[in-house]
Amino acid sequence: MKSFSTFMGGGLRGPPLFVLDGTLDGNEATATTLEGKLAAIIAPRLEAMGYELVRVSVLGRERPTVQIMADRADGSQITVDDCTQISHDVSAAIDVDDPIPGMWTLEVSSAGIDRPLTRVKDWNRFAGHQARVEMFFPQGGRKRFIGAILGADDEAARMKLDGGVEVVLRHADIRRAKLVLTDALIEATASPPLAN
């Protein structure tokens, strides 16, 4: 289940709207200067609250929508109450720093089961699971890859494709990457995280 919260920004406008099982289409925007500014505002606040920032996207121009995906730092599942808390705190922080002129909408959600792979730790956490990757530019004659995650380091992610071929995909060249929903992934994410 993906927890999801929407909040109207540019000043507090009443209670946030919540949608359970909301889905994002996976068309994550690439990082921009505005997204970088927002991440710099949001990430420290989330960390102080016990969460981690997975992704920030800004969609639209007239009345932009700021999409935030977050995880709980302890690895447990994020709830609607978590999204509410994040929404109120982050909305106030964005209003104070005011990086977005005019009205905007804030959407806060968990990363979900078929989450985007945006951090090295995501690639390593989900090693062995299936992922779908789209590159900015063709690599080896193709831009799209589907296969098992082998892991990642600071420079690149590694995958084993269906034919057994291993590929190394530089993070800087990845347009978007996300997990593929499989029975194995559902089973793995349904269990509580193991203590280290």
N, C-alpha and C positions, 0 to 999 in steps of 0.2 A: 504494500500500500504506500502511496506517495502522499505525504501531508502537504497541504498547499494553503497559502494565505495571500490575500491581496489587500493592499492598503493604498488609499489615495494620498498622494504626497502634495508638497507645496503648501503645507499647513495641515494641521489635523482636521479631518473632515468627518469624524464619526467613527464607529467601530469598523474594524477590518471585515472583509468578506472572506469566508472560508469555503473551499471546494475540496472535498475528499476525493481521492483517486484522480486528481487532476493530472493531465499528462502534458508534457512539453514535447514539441515535435522533433527535438534533437537538432534543429538548425541553429546551433550555437553560433553567435557572432564572434568574430575574432577580436582580440583585445584592441581597444582603442584608448586614446588618451583619457577620455571620460571614464571608461571602464577601469582604467588604472587608478584614476583619482578616487573613484568609488571604492575599489578594492582596498586602497590605503586607508579610507575612512572606516570601512566595514570590518575588515579582518581583525584588527586589534580589539574591537568591541566584542566580536563574536568569541574570540579567544578568552577574553575576560569573563564571558558568560558561560564558558564550557563548551563552545561549539567551534567548528572549523569551517572556513569558507571553501566551498568546492568550486563555485563559478559565479561570476557576475556578468550579465549581459544587459545591454541597453538596446531596446527595439523601438523603432518608430521615431518620428521627428516632431510632429505637432504637439503631441502629449506623450512623451516617451514612457515606456514601461521598463522599469529596472527589475530584472529577474535575478534573484539570489537563490542559490542552492547551497544548503548547509548540511553538515554532519554533526552528530554529537561527538565530542572529543573522546568520550569513553567507549565509543563504538556501538552503543545501543541505538535502537531505532528512534528517529525523531518523531515527535507527536505534533498534533495540532496546537497544543498548548505551547510547545517549543516555538512553533512558527509564529504564534501570537506574540510571545515574548520578544523574539527576534524582530518581528515587524515593528512593534512599538519603539524599541530601542534604536534600531537602525533608521527608522523614519525620522525620529527626532535628531539623530546625528546628521543625517543628510540635510535636513532643514536648517540646522545651525551652520554647517559648512557651505551649504548652498551651491554645489557644483553644477546643478541643473537649473537653467533659467525657466521660470514659469511653472506650470502644473506638470505633475508626473504621477505615475502609478507604480507602486511597489508590490512585487509578487515574491513571496518567500515560500520555498518548498524544500523537502528533503530531496536528495539526489535520486531516490527511487531504486528499485532493483536493477533495472537496465540503465544504470547511471552513466553519465559522461565520464570519460577517463581524462582528467585534467591535470593530475598531479602524479609525480613519480610513485608516491606511496600507493595510489590507486592501482597502477599497473602491477606493482609487486603484490599487493593484497589479493588481487584477483587472478594471479598466475594460475594457469590451467583452465581458466574459463574462456569462453568464446567472446571475441570482440569484432566490431566492424569499424574500419578506419577509412577516412577519406583524406587524401593529401591535397595540398595546394597545387603541386606540380606532379606530373607523372614520374614514377620511380620504376625502372625496369619495364617501361611501356604501359604502366597502369596507375590509376589514381585511387582505386578502391581495393581494400584488402579485408578478408574475413578469415579468421583463424584463431588458434589457441594462443593466449598470452603466455609468454615465457618469462617476462619480467622487464625491468627498465633500470636505467641509471640516469644521471643528470642530463645526458646528451640525447639518448634515444630509447625507444621501446623496441622489444623483440617479440616477434610472433612466429608461430609455425602454421603455415597455410595448410589447407586440406590435402594437397599433393605431397606434403612432407617437407616442402621448401621453407627454410627459415629466412625471415627478412628482418632488417634493422631499419626502423623508421625514426628519423630525427624529429624530436618534439617540435622544433621550430618549423618543420615542413608539414606537420599534421594540421589539417583544417578542423577536423572533428573526429572524435573517437568515442565509442560507447560500448558498453557490454551488450551482448545478445542475450535475450531472455531465453533461458533453457531450464529444464527440470533441475539440473545440477546446481545452477545458480540460485534458483528458488530455495532449494534445500539448504545450500550453504548460507544464505542470508537469513533464513528462518531461525537458525541457531544463534544463541548468544555468543559474543566474541570470547575467545579463550584468553585467560589472564596471562600476562607475560611474566 
